[in-house]
């Protein structure tokens, strides 16, 4: 059914970050594309080998609060949070 768990994991990622001290009003960056080494491979089109690439499904502004990110669900903001 659909694309699997995708956005559900954003809630768990946020909960883990909050347990580590991040506040609900913390600012998250939401670039149009995010790439990280050491977190798997594949994802967005044109991804280099041994790189995890994530891009957003829509247009998002550069920075937003955790609350706004949970409401709008930008993929890259949560991918960057996982990488931290």
BELWONOR-V515020 format. One record per residue. N is the residue number from 0. SS is DSSP state (~ for helix, > for strand, _ for the rest). Layout:
# BELWONOR-V515020
{{N;SS} {N;SS}}
This chain:
# BELWONOR-V515020
{{0;_} {1;_} {2;_} {3;_} {4;_} {5;_} {6;_} {7;~} {8;~} {9;~} {10;~} {11;~} {12;~} {13;~} {14;~} {15;~} {16;~} {17;~} {18;~} {19;_} {20;_} {21;_} {22;_} {23;_} {24;_} {25;_} {26;>} {27;>} {28;>} {29;_} {30;_} {31;_} {32;>} {33;>} {34;>} {35;>} {36;>} {37;_} {38;_} {39;_} {40;_} {41;>} {42;>} {43;_} {44;_} {45;_} {46;_} {47;_} {48;_} {49;_} {50;>} {51;>} {52;>} {53;>} {54;>} {55;_} {56;_} {57;_} {58;_} {59;_} {60;_} {61;_} {62;>} {63;>} {64;>} {65;~} {66;~} {67;~} {68;~} {69;~} {70;~} {71;~} {72;_} {73;_} {74;~} {75;~} {76;~} {77;~} {78;~} {79;~} {80;~} {81;~} {82;~} {83;_}}
